[in-house]
Amino acid sequence: MDWEPAGKSADKPRGKKRRGCLAAVVVIVLIAIVGGIISSCGGGGDSLDWPSSGLAAMLPKPDSSTGNVVVNSDDSFSASVDGYTQEKYDSYVAQCQEMGFSVEAENGTGTYAAYSEEGYHLSLSFFGSSDGSMNVTLDAPVEMGAISWPTAGAGSLVPAPTSTTGKIDSDSSTFFFAYVGETNEEAFAAYVDACSSAGFNVDYDRGDTWYGAENAEGVSLRVEYRGFNTMVVRVDAPDDAEAAPEPESTAPEAEAPTTPEAEVPATPESSAGGSSDFRATMDAYEAFMNEYCDFMETYSSDSSNVVSMALDYADMMSRYSDMTEQIDAIDENSLSADDLAYYTEVMGRVNARLLEIGQ
């Protein structure tokens, strides 16, 4: 194959609005991270075919012929590059900086993260020494627009941010997740103060870029500054925190005229085999994804037992394949209104959890 390097003049794909498939994409990206670790212990060796289209076109071609590209689209890119050294990694970081990935840069030991001026977010990580592995991920900016903060549901339980630019990713009575743009670190800190003053100060945990707390009613809030003037707001509310029902009228009700009952047509089964089967499928999917996220968090805190992790990873890959087949088979257009709402709620929670551990 003729390699096509991506220079500064390469056409830059435009970011598109994220959809429900984000969960699957982020999962594959995270699995690639674990796969890169495992390959650094002797599991690599695939021929690296670096693309000349998609988000890959915005990045320099690595100095390696082995590895694999996991995802390459207009929204997300992920690759694991084998046969890398610290010197090659440092050189690749410098090349990325020359190509504009230097906004709000964070350069740590074996890690580099930065935005481009257009808001594309690059994340690099290096594992090993003389024959290590480098992981590359690039995400397009979230497409934002004018938003109205909800007056009902979980989102209404927290203060509305000053900015009205963003994207509400999930909104229900018990779960809310939104991106808020045009918010710098100072505005983020002011919003955290407002949330604390509004009662979200129980068991709180505050850092420069995050804040987590509950209120007296058990509503959980998580706010994070993601960089590039963007923060995310997540609210988890118990069922009893829903808005109070409207008071019943004390006036006597007039008797309605008796009319023959219309025959109610049978509700068609949803694409997952009926409402109960569908919800069981979604519950199983969410449980697996939570287990996967727990696995990632455990690995991040203790990566000493790579062999054991590799065995768990292989088992998880097999289960992940089975689970995604079931989820991909769901036709959203054929779901009932209740099932579609449940689908959206579950996917919102899963996506939010994945985004938390993927940053």
N, C-alpha and C positions, 0 to 999 in steps of 0.2 A: 504494500500500500504506500502511496506517496503521502508523506506527512505534510500537512498544511499548517504552518505556525500561525498563531493568532496574534497579530500586531495591534497597535493602537487604532489602526484604521479599519479594523474588522467591524462589520455591521453588528450592532448590539441588539439582541432580541428585546422586545418590549415585554415588560412584566404583565401577566394576565391575572385576573381575579382567581383566587384559590377556591377550589370546590371541595366536595366531600371526600374526594380521593386523596386529599392531603395526608390523611392518616396513613394510607398505604405507602405513599411516597416517603414520608418521614420515617416510617418503620424500616423501609428498605435502606434508607440513608444510615440509620442508626445501626442496622445489622451490618452494613458495610464497615462501620467503625470497628465493631467486634471482629469482623472477618479480617480486617487489616491487622489487628493484633495477632490473630491466630496465624495469619500468613507469615508474620514476622518470626514465628516460631517454627517455620518449616512447611507451612501449608500453602504457600503461594506458588507462582510459576506459570500462570496463564499469560498468554501473549497480550500485551497492552495495545489496544486499537484506539488511539486518541481521536475523538471526533473533530470534524471541522465545521460543525453546525451546532445549533442549540446553544445553551449557556457555555458549553465547553469552548466555543469560539472566542469567548471573552478572556480566556486564560492561556498562559504559555504552556506549551507541550513539555511535560516532564522529561528529564534525562534518564529514561528507563524504557526497556522493551517488555517488561513484565508487569502484570497487575490486571485490574479489570475495571471497566466502567459500569456502574450499577444503574444510575439514572442519568439521562441527558434529555431535557426538554426545555421549553421556554420558561418554565417556572423553577426548575430545580436541577442541580447537577451533583453527582456524587461519584467518586472514584477512589480506588485503593491502588497505590503505586508501590511495587515491591523493588527490592534491590537498591534501596536508597541509603545514603550516608548523611551524617550531620552536615557535611560540606555541601552536598547536593541540595539538602533541605534549605540551608541558609541562602544558597544561590536562588532557589525557587521563590523564596520569600521576597528577595530583592527584585526579582523579575516581576512579581505580582505588584509590588509597590510602584515600580516604574510604569505599570499599566494602569495605575490610578487607584489601586486598592490600599489607600493610606488614610482614609477618613476615619477618625475615632479609632485608630489602631490600638490593639492590645497585643503586645509581644511578650510571651512568657517562655518558660523552658519547654521547648518542644511544641509550642502552640503559637498560632498567629491568627488574629481575627481583625477584620477591617471592612469598612464600606467603601464603595465607589461613590463618586459625586452624584450618581443617579440613584443610589440607594440599594445597589446589589450588595449582598453580604457574603463575604468570603471567610471560610474557616479552614485552617490548615493544622494538622497535628502530625508529629513524627514520633515513632517508636523504634527502639533498637539503637544500634551503634554502627558497626561496619556493614551490616546487611539488614537494614531496618525497613520499615514500611511507612509511607506517608499517605495520609488520608486528606482528600480535597473535597470540600462541599461549597457550593455556591447557590444562593437562593435569591430569586427575584424579589423586588419590593412588593409588599402587599398593596393592592390597588385600593385607594381610599377615596371617599367622597363625603358629602355633607351627611351628618347623622343627627337623629333626634334621640336624646337619652330617654329610655323607656319610663313610663309613668305607672307601670304595673309589672309584676313578676320580680325575679331576683335582682335584675338590674336597677329597679326603682328603690331598692333598699340601701343603696350607697349614693353619695353625692354625685351630681353630674359634673364632669370635668369642665374647665373653662373652654377648651377647644371643642368645636363642633365638627371637626374633620376626623374621619376614621372609618372603621368598618366593624359592624356588629356581626360577629361570626356565629354566635348562638345566643338565643334569648327565649327562656321559658320560665315557668313559675319557680323552678328550683335550681336553675343553672343559667349563668350569663358569662359570656366571654366576648371581649371587644378589643380592637386595636384603636388607639387614640393618637392621631398625628398632631403635628405642630405643637409638640410638648417637649421642651428642653428639660434639662436636669433640675433647673430651678422651679419650673412649673410642676414637675413631677413631685418634688419635695413639698410644694405648697398643697398639692392634691392629697398627699399622704397626711399632712397636718389636718386637712379638712375631714378626711375619713376618720382620723383619730378623734377629732372633736365631735364627730357625729356618733360616737359610741363604739367604733371599731378599735378598741384598745385592750381587749381581753386576750391574755397569752400572746402578746404581740412580739414580732421579731422584725427588727428594722436594720437595713443596711443602706449603703449609698445608692444602690440601684434596685432595691426590693423592699417590700413591706407586706407582712402577713399578720392577720389578727382575726379575732371573732368579736361579735357584739354579745350583749347579755342574752339575746334570744338564740344564740348558737349559729348565727349566719357567719360564714367564713369568707374572708376577703383576701385576695392575693393581688398585689400591684407590682409590676416590674417595669423598669426603664430598660428598653431593648437597644437603645442607641438610635442615632439618626432621627432625633426628635420624635421618637415613638415610644409610647408606653402601652402595656396591656393591662386590662382589668378583668379579673375573674371573681365571680361570686357563686358560692355554693350555699343554698338555703334549704333548711329542712321543710318538709311538707307543711308543717303548722305555721310557717312564716309567710304563707301566701296572704295576699290582700284579703281583708275581711269582707264577707259578702254584704251586699246592700241590705239595709234593714227592711223587714217585711212591713207592708202596709197594714195599718190597724183597721182600715175601712172594710166593711163586709164585701165580699166578692159577689158580683152578680153571676147568677147561674148561666152558664153558656148553653145555647140551644143544642139540643141533642141531634147529632148528625151521624149517619152511618159511617163507621170507621173505614177509612181507605185501606186497601190491602197494601201492606208495606213490602216492596220488592226485596228479595233476598240479597244480602250484601255479598258481593263477590269476594272470594278468598284472596288474600294478599299473595304476592309472588313468593313468599317464603313458606306457603302452605297453611295460611290462616293466622289470625292474630296471635293466638297463644304460641304457636310454633315460631312465628316471626320474632316475638319478644324473647323467647328462649334463645334463639339464634343470636340476637343482639346482646343479650345478657352474657352469653358464653364468649362472644367476641370481646366485650368490654373487660370481662374477667381475665381473659388471656392477655389483652394489651396491658392491663395493670400489672400482671405477672411479668410481662416483658420489661416494662418500665422499672419494676423493682430489680430485675436482673441487671439492667443497665446501671442503676444507681449503686448496686452492690459492687459491680465491677469497677465503677469509677472510684469508690472509696477503698477497695482492696483488690488490686489486680495481681496479687502474688501467686495465686493458684490458677495459672493459665490452663493447665491440663484439665482440671475439673470444670472450669468455665467453658472450655472447648466442647466437652461432652454435653453440658447443658445447652450450649449454643446449637449443636447438631440436632438435639431433640426439639428445641424450640423452632428451628427452621422447618422441620417436618410438620409440626403442628401449625405453624404459621401458614404454610402452603395450603393445608386443609381448610383453615379458617378463612383465608382470603377467597378461596373458591366459593364458599357459602355466601360471603358478603358480596362478592362480585356478581353473584347470580340474582341478587335482589334488584327488581325493576322498580325504581322509585315512583314511576308514573302509575303503577298498578296498586300502590299501597292506599289503604284507607286514610282518611284525614288523621285519625288517632295514631295509626302505625307510622305514618310519615312524620308526625310530630315526635314520636318516640325515637325514630331513626335519627332525626336531626339532633335530638337531645343527647343521645348516646355518642354519636359521631363528634359532637361538640366537646363532650367531656374527654373523649379519647384524644382528639386533636390537641386540646389544651394541655393534657398530661404529656403528650409527646413533645410539644413545643417547649414545655418547661425543662425537660431533660436534654433537649437538643440544643439549647443555647449555651 
